[in-house]
Amino acid sequence: MKLKPLFDRIIVEEESEETSKGGIYLGKTNKGIKIGKVLSVGDGNEKNDGSLSKMLVKEGDRVVFSQFTCAEATILGKSVLVLRQTDILAIIEK
């Protein structure tokens, strides 16, 4: 079963704690900031002219967002976060 978010919502899987390339420990308690991988993206909001707004994130992107702007859910035994595109603070580029 694939989970398809509606409108400008995004399904994200939070990444676990990690260490940066420079050896700096990046903990989960980073003053409310979370990093996650985008699992699924909605089609966008409908604008007044009937067209859809552009989604700037895509499946597989790593994103930075606030823990206070997402809804947590467990779907089919998997913990995921649901948030709006406007709640994403940054896309981590390689």
C-alpha positions in Angstrom: 0.0 0.0 0.0 1.3 3.4 -0.9 0.5 6.5 1.1 -0.4 9.5 -1.0 -0.7 12.9 0.8 -3.3 15.4 -0.3 -2.7 18.9 -1.6 0.7 20.4 -0.4 1.3 17.8 2.3 4.4 15.7 2.5 5.1 12.4 4.2 8.5 12.3 5.9 10.5 9.6 7.7 12.6 11.1 10.5 16.3 10.3 10.3 18.0 8.9 13.3 20.9 10.5 15.1 24.1 10.7 13.1 27.6 12.2 12.9 28.6 14.8 10.3 31.6 14.3 8.0 33.6 16.4 10.3 32.8 14.1 13.2 30.3 16.4 14.9 27.5 14.5 16.7 24.1 15.6 15.4 21.6 14.7 18.1 17.8 14.5 17.9 17.4 17.3 20.5 18.5 20.1 18.3 16.2 22.8 19.6 13.1 21.5 17.8 14.8 21.0 14.4 14.4 17.7 12.7 15.9 16.1 9.5 14.0 13.6 7.5 13.7 11.8 4.2 10.6 12.6 2.0 8.7 9.4 1.3 5.7 10.9 -0.6 4.5 14.3 -1.9 1.1 15.6 -2.7 0.1 17.2 -6.0 0.0 20.8 -4.7 -2.8 23.3 -3.8 -5.2 24.4 -6.4 -4.7 28.1 -7.3 -7.5 30.5 -8.3 -7.0 29.8 -12.0 -7.4 26.0 -11.5 -3.7 25.1 -11.9 -1.8 23.4 -9.1 1.0 25.1 -7.2 4.4 23.7 -7.8 5.8 21.3 -5.3 9.5 22.2 -4.6 10.4 18.9 -2.8 10.3 15.4 -4.3 10.5 11.9 -3.0 14.0 11.0 -1.7 14.9 14.6 -0.7 16.4 15.2 2.7 14.7 18.1 4.4 15.0 20.2 7.6 11.8 21.1 9.4 10.5 22.1 12.9 9.2 19.4 15.1 6.3 21.6 16.1 4.9 21.9 12.6 4.4 18.2 11.9 1.8 15.6 12.8 3.2 12.2 13.9 1.4 9.0 12.8 2.1 5.2 12.7 0.8 3.7 9.5 1.2 0.0 8.9 3.7 -0.2 11.8 5.9 2.6 10.3 6.3 5.9 12.1 6.0 8.8 9.7 5.5 12.6 10.0 3.0 14.6 7.9 3.7 18.3 7.2 3.0 21.0 4.6 5.5 22.1 2.1 5.6 25.6 3.6 6.7 24.0 6.9 10.0 22.8 5.4 12.9 25.1 6.3 15.5 23.7 3.8 16.3 20.9 1.4 19.7 19.3 2.1 21.5 19.1 -1.2 24.4 16.7 -1.9 
